[in-house]
Amino acid sequence: MIVCFGSLNADLIFRLPEIPRSGQTLLADDLAVQAGGKGANQAVAAARDGAAVAMVGAVGGDALAEVALAGLREAGADLGRVSTVAAPTGCASIWIDAEGRNRIVVAAGANGRARADQVDDGFLSRASSLLLQMEVDPAETAALLRRARALGVRPILNLAPALPVDPGILRLAGLLVVNEDEAEATAARLGCAPQAASLHAALGIDVVRTLGEAGSEAAAAGGSWHVPARAITPVDTTAAGDCFVGVLAASLDRGAPLRAAMERASVAAALACGRPGSQASLPWAAETDRA
């Protein structure tokens, strides 16, 4: 089982010919309202890939809460540890241009009130992995990471966004996943190069760095390697990174080696890039199997 502690959002997705410039008003070609948030996206990706997933987070008592929870319900995730709090449900405004590139603005809302104590040690100890991101209170994320490590549960930390985290906390992660920008920011704070091998050497933990259309690379105790990406024409890259992380976690949960997990995650992320939407783009296990 994977316990995912993170954000739940309602995504307002605007498709436009181009991203508006400062002071410019454009009419969108389309608007879609979908479930999102890095935590929920990764939980849905893992659940659709066949993992048992329990989501831990917070939503508001408003109409957007059901939007934020819809994808998790459909994927069969356990929602018993999602709290309803006195704050608006998190919301993201996503602009996507004709080439599939995006710009995103997020209002955290209820996500700022997610608490580590929503999951007790008895339940957490039943998990194989704790999946974490940086869209909820960093102190709560760190607290749950410490508890997981003490209980022998593998923490998978996707350092997104790349907030400053004490290196001692990073070293508690069983696996650190970063994209190129996050790797640059982390490396600058550690005083090393941004490549996975350098981050691994500095932190002493397994590291995966995603490289967009160039694929991904990893460094672990067994060595370092590169996994190429599928050649595709992207339609919408909004949730591709979350898809990669969620499917990576699901594969590791089933006992796959890290390299094999990365290869499957890369295929799933390519499928997600070929479809519009955030959670709506995430593939089911059978689709990834066929691909």
FENJO-V188579 format. One record per backbone hydrogen bond with DSSP energy under -1.0 kcal/mol. NH is the residue of the N-H (numbers start at 0). CO is the residue of the C=O. Records with the same first field share a line. If there is no record, write none. Layout:
NH = CO / CO
This chain:
1 = 51
2 = 128
3 = 53
4 = 130
5 = 55
8 = 35
9 = 89
10 = 33
11 = 91
12 = 31
13 = 93
14 = 29
15 = 95
23 = 20
28 = 14
29 = 14
31 = 12
33 = 10
35 = 8
39 = 6
40 = 36
41 = 37
42 = 38
43 = 39
44 = 40
45 = 41
46 = 42
47 = 43
48 = 44
49 = 46
50 = 45
53 = 1
54 = 77
55 = 3
58 = 82
64 = 61
67 = 63
68 = 64
69 = 65
72 = 68
73 = 69
74 = 70
75 = 72
76 = 71
77 = 52
81 = 78
82 = 56
84 = 58
86 = 84
90 = 106
91 = 9
92 = 104
93 = 11
94 = 102
95 = 13
96 = 100
97 = 16
99 = 96
102 = 94
104 = 92
106 = 90
109 = 87
110 = 107
111 = 108
112 = 109
113 = 110
117 = 114
118 = 115
123 = 119
124 = 120
125 = 122
126 = 123
127 = 0
128 = 0
129 = 153
130 = 2
131 = 155
133 = 159
140 = 136
141 = 137
142 = 138
143 = 139
144 = 140
145 = 141
146 = 142
147 = 143
148 = 144
149 = 145
150 = 146
151 = 148
152 = 147
153 = 127
155 = 129
156 = 174
157 = 131
158 = 176
159 = 157
162 = 160
168 = 165
169 = 165
170 = 166
171 = 168
172 = 169
173 = 154
174 = 154
175 = 205
176 = 156
177 = 207
182 = 178
183 = 179
184 = 180
185 = 181
186 = 182
187 = 183
188 = 184
189 = 185
190 = 186
191 = 186
198 = 194
199 = 195
200 = 196
201 = 197
202 = 198
203 = 199
206 = 218
207 = 175
208 = 216
209 = 177
210 = 214
213 = 210
214 = 211
215 = 226
216 = 208
217 = 224
218 = 206
219 = 222
222 = 219
224 = 217
226 = 215
234 = 272
235 = 272
236 = 99
239 = 236
242 = 238
243 = 239
244 = 240
245 = 241
246 = 242
247 = 243
248 = 244
249 = 245
250 = 246
251 = 247
252 = 248
253 = 249
254 = 251
255 = 250
260 = 256
261 = 257
262 = 258
263 = 259
264 = 260
265 = 261
266 = 262
267 = 263
268 = 264
269 = 265
270 = 266
271 = 267
272 = 268
274 = 271
278 = 34
280 = 277
281 = 278
284 = 47
287 = 283
288 = 284
289 = 285
290 = 286
